[in-house]
Amino acid sequence: MPEIQPFPGILYRVPDAELSQVLAPPYDVIPPAYQEELYARDPRNIVRVVLNRNAEDAAYAEAGETYQQWRKEGVLATDEAPALYLLEQDFTAEGRSCTRVGLLARFRAEDPAKGGSVLPHEQTRKAAREDRYKLLKATRANFSPIFLMFADAAGRFAAEAATFTGAKPAVTYTDDGGIVHRLWRVTDPRAVAAFRDVLGAGKAYIADGHHRYDTALRYAAEVGGPEGAWTLGYFTSMDAPGLVVLPYHRIVSQGPSVDEARRALAGKFLVSDAKDVPSAAHAAEHSTMPYAFALAEPGGRAIVAEALPEAEDLLDAGTPPSLRALDTYFLHRAVLKPLLGIPDEAVNYVHSRKEAEEAVAHRSCKLAVLMRGTPVRQIVAVADAKESMPAKSTFFHPKLPSGLVIHPLP
């Protein structure tokens, strides 16, 4: 694992009751209408920094000026002592109550191509990398952590975290999605050493924030010096039940009917009927076959497709094992275009079953493709093999708020 350190975080100095007015999700899950809502909600909302609505370079200039102005006014202020920050989130995922605990800390960005211990599982896009780098240079701060997971089968991290979560948190708030956040400062040298020891025992895998990590590597290379390599991370155990990976469902604008799809899948898949989107998604999710997905069309018709052994031949023999195991890789390489004639440009993505159900109900799609979540073990296997997953293969829920703890850079 990379070296972690406590740091004097920059936090909003507002009552807990006002935090939901000034914090926001990560920039890449804020659609335009919600961006406008956050702008209107409070003039101190962090969206004005992480997703400024001005055009081109003016957006980054205003974001930097706004951030510095809030610091001068005391809206944002630096903690007196360096700390690690323990974050607990209570949430619901597909009807199940969950709790996830993780640690916010500064850590050194390490290039995985040069033997670094931080491993990615997806490629990044140039435009998004450039966007995040311009914001980083304008503000010299990290507002959203890179989400990392690590192995902790013995439960050492959970045991140490439990010594804090029973006490009163320093910060508590509930966001727009009903997710309850509790934050504790960890300043005791013994506790800091214990967390550093646990996190220093192995590799860290990027769950979310690949663009931010690439940006951190570029910043370290261009700024130089030992301080330039530090960035903000959120570390959580991949062995904890609160680590939830939801699927991205595919919304298709052109393609076959359900009946036509059934005929195209015959011989390679076990195909069964489902009465609606929820039942189709549930059946696919609980399939034990190597590959499974469901298709639903406006009007209520739906089918569940579970791969028979013959379906393995649809992938090239040279496909790396870590990619061969993925539903998303199989779907895009072997099914959508080859069998169903669906072009790449006809595919869009939603990360909730409700959104897929609404697309079908409102007849705003030709088909909804309902997916299973990608198991953590498959994500780790792809990262260890230094391969890249298809786009929109994982949705780690819940997202981490922007602006809860800000990490300053030199």
MOURGI-V791705 format. One record per residue. N is the residue number from 1. RES is the residue in one small letter. BURIAL is # if it has 9 or more other ideal C-beta (glycine too) atoms within 8 Angstrom, else .. Layout:
# MOURGI-V791705
N|RES|BURIAL / N|RES|BURIAL
This chain:
# MOURGI-V791705
1|m|# / 2|p|# / 3|e|. / 4|i|# / 5|q|# / 6|p|# / 7|f|# / 8|p|# / 9|g|# / 10|i|# / 11|l|# / 12|y|# / 13|r|. / 14|v|# / 15|p|. / 16|d|. / 17|a|. / 18|e|# / 19|l|# / 20|s|# / 21|q|# / 22|v|# / 23|l|# / 24|a|# / 25|p|# / 26|p|# / 27|y|# / 28|d|. / 29|v|. / 30|i|# / 31|p|. / 32|p|. / 33|a|. / 34|y|. / 35|q|# / 36|e|# / 37|e|. / 38|l|# / 39|y|# / 40|a|. / 41|r|. / 42|d|. / 43|p|. / 44|r|# / 45|n|# / 46|i|# / 47|v|# / 48|r|# / 49|v|# / 50|v|# / 51|l|. / 52|n|# / 53|r|. / 54|n|. / 55|a|. / 56|e|. / 57|d|. / 58|a|. / 59|a|# / 60|y|# / 61|a|# / 62|e|# / 63|a|# / 64|g|# / 65|e|. / 66|t|# / 67|y|# / 68|q|. / 69|q|. / 70|w|# / 71|r|# / 72|k|. / 73|e|. / 74|g|. / 75|v|# / 76|l|# / 77|a|# / 78|t|. / 79|d|# / 80|e|. / 81|a|. / 82|p|. / 83|a|# / 84|l|# / 85|y|# / 86|l|# / 87|l|# / 88|e|# / 89|q|# / 90|d|. / 91|f|# / 92|t|. / 93|a|# / 94|e|. / 95|g|. / 96|r|. / 97|s|. / 98|c|# / 99|t|# / 100|r|# / 101|v|# / 102|g|# / 103|l|# / 104|l|# / 105|a|# / 106|r|# / 107|f|# / 108|r|. / 109|a|# / 110|e|# / 111|d|. / 112|p|# / 113|a|. / 114|k|. / 115|g|. / 116|g|# / 117|s|# / 118|v|# / 119|l|# / 120|p|# / 121|h|# / 122|e|# / 123|q|. / 124|t|# / 125|r|. / 126|k|. / 127|a|. / 128|a|# / 129|r|# / 130|e|. / 131|d|. / 132|r|# / 133|y|# / 134|k|# / 135|l|# / 136|l|# / 137|k|# / 138|a|# / 139|t|# / 140|r|. / 141|a|# / 142|n|# / 143|f|# / 144|s|# / 145|p|# / 146|i|# / 147|f|# / 148|l|# / 149|m|# / 150|f|# / 151|a|# / 152|d|# / 153|a|. / 154|a|. / 155|g|# / 156|r|. / 157|f|# / 158|a|# / 159|a|. / 160|e|# / 161|a|# / 162|a|. / 163|t|. / 164|f|# / 165|t|# / 166|g|. / 167|a|. / 168|k|. / 169|p|# / 170|a|. / 171|v|# / 172|t|. / 173|y|# / 174|t|. / 175|d|# / 176|d|. / 177|g|. / 178|g|. / 179|i|# / 180|v|# / 181|h|# / 182|r|# / 183|l|# / 184|w|# / 185|r|# / 186|v|# / 187|t|# / 188|d|. / 189|p|. / 190|r|. / 191|a|# / 192|v|# / 193|a|. / 194|a|# / 195|f|# / 196|r|# / 197|d|. / 198|v|# / 199|l|# / 200|g|. / 201|a|. / 202|g|. / 203|k|# / 204|a|# / 205|y|# / 206|i|# / 207|a|# / 208|d|# / 209|g|# / 210|h|# / 211|h|# / 212|r|# / 213|y|# / 214|d|# / 215|t|# / 216|a|# / 217|l|# / 218|r|# / 219|y|# / 220|a|# / 221|a|. / 222|e|. / 223|v|# / 224|g|. / 225|g|. / 226|p|. / 227|e|. / 228|g|# / 229|a|# / 230|w|# / 231|t|# / 232|l|# / 233|g|# / 234|y|# / 235|f|# / 236|t|# / 237|s|# / 238|m|# / 239|d|. / 240|a|# / 241|p|. / 242|g|# / 243|l|# / 244|v|# / 245|v|# / 246|l|# / 247|p|# / 248|y|# / 249|h|# / 250|r|# / 251|i|# / 252|v|# / 253|s|# / 254|q|. / 255|g|# / 256|p|# / 257|s|. / 258|v|# / 259|d|. / 260|e|. / 261|a|# / 262|r|# / 263|r|. / 264|a|# / 265|l|# / 266|a|. / 267|g|. / 268|k|# / 269|f|# / 270|l|. / 271|v|# / 272|s|. / 273|d|. / 274|a|# / 275|k|. / 276|d|# / 277|v|# / 278|p|. / 279|s|# / 280|a|# / 281|a|# / 282|h|. / 283|a|# / 284|a|# / 285|e|# / 286|h|. / 287|s|# / 288|t|. / 289|m|# / 290|p|. / 291|y|# / 292|a|# / 293|f|# / 294|a|# / 295|l|# / 296|a|# / 297|e|# / 298|p|. / 299|g|. / 300|g|. / 301|r|. / 302|a|# / 303|i|# / 304|v|# / 305|a|# / 306|e|# / 307|a|# / 308|l|# / 309|p|. / 310|e|. / 311|a|# / 312|e|. / 313|d|. / 314|l|# / 315|l|# / 316|d|. / 317|a|. / 318|g|. / 319|t|# / 320|p|. / 321|p|. / 322|s|# / 323|l|# / 324|r|# / 325|a|. / 326|l|# / 327|d|# / 328|t|# / 329|y|# / 330|f|# / 331|l|# / 332|h|# / 333|r|# / 334|a|# / 335|v|# / 336|l|# / 337|k|# / 338|p|. / 339|l|# / 340|l|# / 341|g|. / 342|i|# / 343|p|. / 344|d|. / 345|e|. / 346|a|# / 347|v|# / 348|n|. / 349|y|# / 350|v|# / 351|h|# / 352|s|. / 353|r|# / 354|k|. / 355|e|# / 356|a|# / 357|e|# / 358|e|# / 359|a|# / 360|v|# / 361|a|. / 362|h|. / 363|r|. / 364|s|. / 365|c|# / 366|k|. / 367|l|# / 368|a|# / 369|v|# / 370|l|# / 371|m|# / 372|r|# / 373|g|# / 374|t|# / 375|p|. / 376|v|# / 377|r|. / 378|q|# / 379|i|# / 380|v|# / 381|a|# / 382|v|# / 383|a|# / 384|d|. / 385|a|# / 386|k|. / 387|e|# / 388|s|. / 389|m|# / 390|p|. / 391|a|. / 392|k|# / 393|s|# / 394|t|# / 395|f|# / 396|f|# / 397|h|# / 398|p|# / 399|k|# / 400|l|# / 401|p|# / 402|s|# / 403|g|# / 404|l|# / 405|v|# / 406|i|# / 407|h|# / 408|p|# / 409|l|# / 410|p|.
